[in-house]
Amino acid sequence: MSKFGWCYIGCGGIANTTAKEISKSENNRIVAVWNRGFTKAEAFAKKYGGTAYKTLEEAVNAPGVEGVYIALTADRHAEYIKKCIKLHKPVMCEKPFTVSAKDAEEIFALAKEEGVYVTEAMWTWHNAAAQQVKSWLEAGRIGQVKDVNIVYAFPMIQFSRSDRLTDPKRLGGAIMDIGIYGLRYCVELFGMPNKIACEGRVVGGTDRGEMVDLYYDNFTAHCHFALDKKVGEYATITGTDGVITVPSFHMAKSAQIKGNFNDEIKVSEMLYDREFSNVASEIRAGYTESMIIRPENVVNCLKVMDECRRQMDLVYPCEMTDVDTKTNYIRTISHMGFNCKDIEKSIAFYRDIMGCKEKFTLTYGDVAADVRKKCDAEGKKYPLYLQGMKRMENTKWSVYMSWTDNTFIELFYIPSAHRKHVPNSQKDLNYTHYSIEVSDLKAFRDQILKRGGAPYIETEIELGLENTYTMWMHDPDGNRFEVMEYTPESYQVVGRAK
């Protein structure tokens, strides 16, 4: 049988780690590679095989691609899984699958609706050692479970060449990076706990470590995770009739059981290749969800992690628009306002070209009524300008155009308005531009062109100094704005290394 063809999305650390095995595999091969930085994709393809493509669509739809492996930072997982689902290509996405359980539930629902296979790259549970532990427990080999201890603690942040582990924008921290393995071990073996207790150490927006107790009917699973302490890695499951020990449990090469029943398993195969091969077999067999990495266990593990983060008061920047924190009450820029010479022309531009909706409108009559109401309440005379507003009583004065529920462009109709000076963004102390972020800039540009917006586009798409794709436009009144698509390497996402 021919090797299964993979498209790699992302060329970072984990992509290189898995590619080292896949490039030697008898069952898998890398066919296509895409990264926001094309040069990086070319170097990756040259090293591990496949062809580098400049667009996501070209890579995913390249000849020979049967499945997509997403190896971006976790804050971008949901976005790119959805893109691949829409392109009807099976997906295996690195852990953590998404930021939250809610995001994962939405993705699995979308995948089911579209009939597309989607799974998490949780290599531990493709491993024969973990599956053997599960079989021992299901067979009652150690009797009734009485105690569980899971430890994964190493001072990784001292030796990492990247600052990702301590970067909240990229979902750094212990629970997302290594804690997920221990919590998933419990969910896979014992299901959802009755109660969760978590005490963590949060520094600079990420957790350096935590102690998590998962309470089940007859026992408690004690979990210790840390990125700044050296304790080791192991799982110990104690029962009435024996003990199971698993060294380096998240990538175990062995597991032992001692007591009334004694046995041991040793693993020699390449673990990433086993994971990719299992997923490839399920995809070729026509499955629409994994029988090994069950969607409900992906979601349940994230629910446990959500609760741990809630107890640690740990919220990531990508969640800030939805959650007010104790230290930051500002969510986002609400709106930008512009005076318009032709209000209907401006409304048409933001509605028909830019795809906004007219949220609400205030007329000059509404303004006049409000002024009269205030004057009556304060016992003041009506100002003379109200007389001049009578003839415009039903004329639009302020129109809110919305992209999202909380982001607006406010248009003011000022008939006498005229532009005194077009600001020079390089020299003037004045307004220069506003910016909007889109998920796919090329698709957005194509959409603008189809809507007749070519006269309003000023530049082609370029990768800027901040590693962000940009395009410049203007509205009917000459107000310039920038349209941006962030990349995993964008300074807006990861900052800039000093």
Secondary structure as GFF3:
##gff-version 3
##sequence-region A 1 498
A	DSSP	beta_strand	4	9	.	.	.	ID=ss1
A	DSSP	alpha_helix	13	22	.	.	.	ID=ss2
A	DSSP	beta_strand	28	34	.	.	.	ID=ss3
A	DSSP	alpha_helix	38	48	.	.	.	ID=ss4
A	DSSP	beta_strand	51	52	.	.	.	ID=ss5
A	DSSP	alpha_helix	56	60	.	.	.	ID=ss6
A	DSSP	beta_strand	67	70	.	.	.	ID=ss7
A	DSSP	three_ten_helix	74	76	.	.	.	ID=ss8
A	DSSP	alpha_helix	77	86	.	.	.	ID=ss9
A	DSSP	beta_strand	91	94	.	.	.	ID=ss10
A	DSSP	alpha_helix	101	114	.	.	.	ID=ss11
A	DSSP	beta_strand	118	121	.	.	.	ID=ss12
A	DSSP	three_ten_helix	123	126	.	.	.	ID=ss13
A	DSSP	alpha_helix	128	138	.	.	.	ID=ss14
A	DSSP	beta_strand	145	153	.	.	.	ID=ss15
A	DSSP	alpha_helix	156	159	.	.	.	ID=ss16
A	DSSP	three_ten_helix	164	166	.	.	.	ID=ss17
A	DSSP	three_ten_helix	168	170	.	.	.	ID=ss18
A	DSSP	alpha_helix	174	174	.	.	.	ID=ss19
A	DSSP	pi_helix	175	179	.	.	.	ID=ss20
A	DSSP	alpha_helix	180	190	.	.	.	ID=ss21
A	DSSP	beta_strand	195	203	.	.	.	ID=ss22
A	DSSP	beta_strand	206	215	.	.	.	ID=ss23
A	DSSP	beta_strand	220	226	.	.	.	ID=ss24
A	DSSP	beta_strand	232	239	.	.	.	ID=ss25
A	DSSP	beta_strand	242	247	.	.	.	ID=ss26
A	DSSP	three_ten_helix	249	251	.	.	.	ID=ss27
A	DSSP	beta_strand	254	259	.	.	.	ID=ss28
A	DSSP	beta_strand	263	266	.	.	.	ID=ss29
A	DSSP	alpha_helix	271	284	.	.	.	ID=ss30
A	DSSP	alpha_helix	295	312	.	.	.	ID=ss31
A	DSSP	three_ten_helix	317	319	.	.	.	ID=ss32
A	DSSP	beta_strand	335	340	.	.	.	ID=ss33
A	DSSP	alpha_helix	343	348	.	.	.	ID=ss34
A	DSSP	pi_helix	349	353	.	.	.	ID=ss35
A	DSSP	beta_strand	357	363	.	.	.	ID=ss36
A	DSSP	alpha_helix	364	378	.	.	.	ID=ss37
A	DSSP	alpha_helix	385	389	.	.	.	ID=ss38
A	DSSP	three_ten_helix	390	392	.	.	.	ID=ss39
A	DSSP	beta_strand	396	404	.	.	.	ID=ss40
A	DSSP	beta_strand	407	413	.	.	.	ID=ss41
A	DSSP	beta_strand	434	437	.	.	.	ID=ss42
A	DSSP	alpha_helix	441	450	.	.	.	ID=ss43
A	DSSP	three_ten_helix	454	456	.	.	.	ID=ss44
A	DSSP	beta_strand	462	463	.	.	.	ID=ss45
A	DSSP	beta_strand	469	474	.	.	.	ID=ss46
A	DSSP	beta_strand	480	485	.	.	.	ID=ss47
A	DSSP	alpha_helix	491	494	.	.	.	ID=ss48
###
